[in-house]
Amino acid sequence: MIWKEFAYFAPATLDEALDLLAEHGREARVLAGGTDLLLRLKAGQWQPRCVVNIKRIPGLDEISFDPAGGLRLGTLTTAAELARSEIVRAHYAALAQGAGLMASVQIRNLATVGGNLCNAAPSADLAPPLIALGASALIVGPGGQRHMPLDEFFIGPGQTALEPGELLTAVIAPPPAPGSAAVYLKNSPRQAMDIAVVGVAVAMTRLRSAAPAGSPDPAKCGDARIVLGAVAPTPLRARQAEALLQGQEITPERIEEAARAAAQEARPIDDVRASAWYRQRMVEVLTRRGLTQLVDGGAVR
C-alpha cells in the first residue's frame, strides 16, 4: 500500500496543536501512540491531509491523584503506565486491570488513554472501567474547554462527540466513595494479544449495615454501574440491571437476576470472533462473576 501524501506537524504547545486542528478540521488526524493511526494509514482506511503529532506537548502524560478531586489522566498516558501506576492500582484497580489486559506488552508501551478512547472501538478495554468509575472527558477546542461524562463521549463505532478542531486532553475520575469497589473482566480467545469478545466492568458501593453488632450483615448496594464492551455499537451501561441492585440487599438470587438483565440489554452481533448468542451468554457470566467478586471483597476501587 502506497500512503497518500500528507502534511506532518509536531507542535510543542497545546495552543499550536489546537491552531493546526482548527485550521485543518476533519482533514487532520492526531498522532498519540500511533497503534491505531498507523494501521489505518497503511490500510488506506484513513487518508488525512494533515497529521498532528502531540507527543512533544508537555503535561499531557500526567497521572495525578487528589483525595478531593480524584484521578487525572493525561491523554498521552500509556496503558503500560496505567497498569503499573501505584496510584491507579491503589485507588482504581479496575482501571489497572483493563490496562493490563490490553493487547501485548509492546502495544501497551505505546497505546495511550486518548488513543484508546478516541478510536471509539466498541471493544476498547479502557472505556468500560472508566465509565463504571464515573469518569469524564476534558475536551479543549476553539470554543474553549468543556467537560463531558464519558458515557456520552461515544456516538458509534469509530465516532466520538469531538467536534472538528477539538482535542481530548485528559480523563478525570472522581475520588472513590467510601465502601466502593470495582472490577473489570474480559473474555477473549487468549489471555493476551486479543481484543475483547466481551468486556464487563462492574462498580458498586456497599452501604453500611444498620444491624446490631454480631448479627448477620447482608451486603446492601448503594450505587451500582455495569458497563458492557464489545456487545453494542458503543460501550453500554446496563441500566436496568443497575436498577435491580441499587438500594437492595445483594443476595445470590439478586445477582442472578441482574446478570440476566444485563445480558438482555446487550445488543451483540455475529462476527468472525464470536456469535451474538455467545456474547450475550458471556455478558451474563461475567456480570455474575463481577458482582460476586465485589460482594465477596475480591476487588477494590
N, C-alpha and C positions, 0 to 999 in steps of 0.2 A: 504494500500500500504506500503510495507517494502522498506525503502530507501536503495539504493545501497551505500555501504561504500565509503567515500571519505576523503581525507586529508583536514584539515582546517587550515588556516593561517590568522593571524591578524597583518600584518606588521604595524610598527609605522612610517615609512617614505615612500615617493614615490619611492625612489630608491629600497627599499626592495620589494615593490609591483611589480615594473617592472621586477626585477630579477625573482620573482616567476612566473610571467606571461610568461616571456621569456623561462623559464625552462619547463613549462608545456604546453605552446602553446594552441592548440584548446581543450585540455582536462581540461582547467581551466575555471571557471566561477567567475565573480566578484560579490560580495555582497555589495550593497549600501543600499537602503531602504529595499530590500528583498520582496517587494509586488508581484513582478512577479517571481523572482527566487524560492521562497519557494513553490509557487503553481506549478511551473513546476517540481520541485523535487518530490513533493508529488504525482503528476500525472504520474511520470515516463517518462515525455517527455524529460527531460534532465538528464543525468547520468554522471556528471563530475567526474573526479578522484581527482580534487582539487577545493576548494572554497577559494577565497581570499577576506577577509573582509577588505574594505578600510576605514571604519568609523573612525579608530584611526589616520589617516593621517591628520596632521594639514593643514589648508589653503584651503581644498577642499570644504568648505561650505561657502565661502565668497560671499557676494553681494557688489559690489563696482561700483561707477559711477564717471566718469570724463567727463566734458563737451567736452573735445577734443578727448578722447579715447573711450567714450561710456560706455556701461554696461558690467560688467564681472560677470558671474555666475559660481561659483564652481560646479563641478559635483555632490556634496553632498547637494547642496541647495534643500530644500524640497519644494513641491508645496505649503504647508501652508505658508512658509516663503516668497515665491514669491507673493502670494495673498495678504499678509498684509504688504509687504515692501513699505514704503513711497517713496523710490527711484523709484521702479518699477511702482507704481501707478501714480506717478507724470510724469514720462517720457516715460513709455512703458505700457500704460493702457491696450492694447490688450493682453499683456502677463499676466498681473494680472487677466484679465478676464478668460483666458484659464486655469490658475492655479486654480482659484476659482470654476471652473465648473467641475474639475476632481473628480470623484468618491465620497467618503464620507469624512467627517472631519477626521476620524481615518486614512484613507488611505493617505490623503493629508499630515498628520503629519509624515508619513514615506516615501512616494514616493519621489524620487529625480529627479532632472533635467536629470542627466546622465542616470538613470534607464529608465525613460520615453522615452528618445531618443534612447538609445542603444537596448531597447526591440524591437524597429522598428515596432510597430504595426501601420497599416495604419490609425487607428482611434485615435492615440495619440493626446491629446489635446494641448500639448506644441509645437509640430512641426509646425503646420500652422502659428501661430502668430510669432514664432521665424524666420521662413523663410520669412514671409512677412516683418519683420523688418530688413532683410538683415543680419542675424546672421551668424557667422562662428563657426566651431568646432575647439578647440585646442586639438590636439592629441599628446601624448607622447609615445615613444616606443624605441625599440633597436636602431632604426636609428636616434633618436633624436626627435625634436619637429617639428610638421607641422600644418599648418592651412588649413582648407577646408571649402568652402561655405556649409552651412547646407543643401541647396537644392541638393547637390551632395553626402551627407553623407548616404542617404538611397538607398539601392540597390534593396530590395524586402521585402516581409513580413518576419520580424524577421532577416533581413540581413542588415548589415551596411558596410561601407568602412573600418572599423577597421581591421587591419592585426593581425595575432597571436602575442601576446606579447604587443599589444598597449592598451592604456587606454585613454578614453575621460576625460580630466581633467577640462575643462571649456568651456563655450559657451560665445562668445563675440558678442554683438550687437553694431553697430555704433551709434554715437550720433544722436538724432533726427534732421532732416533737418528743417530749417525754413518753417512754413506752412504745416508741415506734420501731419498726423493723421492716426490712425489705429483702427480696431475693430475686435473682434473675436466672431462669432456667432455659436451656436451649436444646432443641432436638436437631441433630444433623447426622449424616451418614458416618462421619468420622469425628473424633473428639476435637481435632484441629483442622484448619485449612478450609473447611466447607462453610458456606453461608447457611444461615438458619433455614431449616424446613419449617420450623415453628419456634418462636421465642415467646416466653411469657414472663412478665415482671409482675410481682405482687408486693404491695406495700400495705402495711396495716398498723394502726395504733391500738395498743391494748389498754383498755381502761382499767383503772384501779378498782379492785373489788371492795364493796361495802360490807362484805361478810365478816362476821367476828373472827378474831384470830384463832387459828387452829381448825376452822371449818373448811370444807371443800371450796376451791376457788376456781370455778369455770372461767375460761377466758371470755372476756366480753370485748367486742370490737367497737372502736370509735370510728375513725375514718378508715376507708379502705379504697385501694386503687388496684385494678387488674388491667394490665396493658398487654395487648397481643401483637406480635410481629409476624410478618410473612403470611398472614391469613386474610388480608384485605388490601385494597389499594394503598392505604396509609396505615401507620401504627394505630391500633384501635383500642379505645377504652371500653371494657365490658361493663357498661354502666348498670345494666340490670343485675348482673352478678354482684357488683359492688353494693347495690341497694339491699340485696338479700343479707348482707353481712353487717351493715352499719347499725350500731346500737344493739346488736344481738349477741347472745352467747354463742361462741363458736364451738359447736358440737360436731362430731363426725358426720352426722346427718346433714347439718347445715353446710359443711364443707362440700359434701357430695352434691347438694342442691346448687351451690354456687358454681361448682365446676361444670355441671351440666348446662347451666345457664350461660356461662362463658362460651362453651362450645357452640351453643345455639346462636350466639351473637356473632361468631366468626363468619367471614364471607370468603372462604378459600376457593382456589381454582385448581384444576388439574394442570400439571406441567411436568417437565422432564424429571423433576426432583421428587415429586410426591403427588398422590391423588388428593382431591379435595376431601374425600372421606377420611383418609389417613390423617390429614392435617386437623380436621375437626376433632377426631378422636384424641390426637395428641394435645390439643388445647385442653380438653377435659383432664387428661392425665397430668399435664404439667401444672395446671391450676390447682388441682387437688394436692399434688406434691408440694407446691409452693406454700399453700395455706397451712398444710400440715407441718412443714418445717418452721413456719413462723410461730404457730401455736406451741410447738414443742421447744421453742427457743433455739432453733438451729441456725438462725441468721440474725444479724443486727444491721441497723442502718448505718 
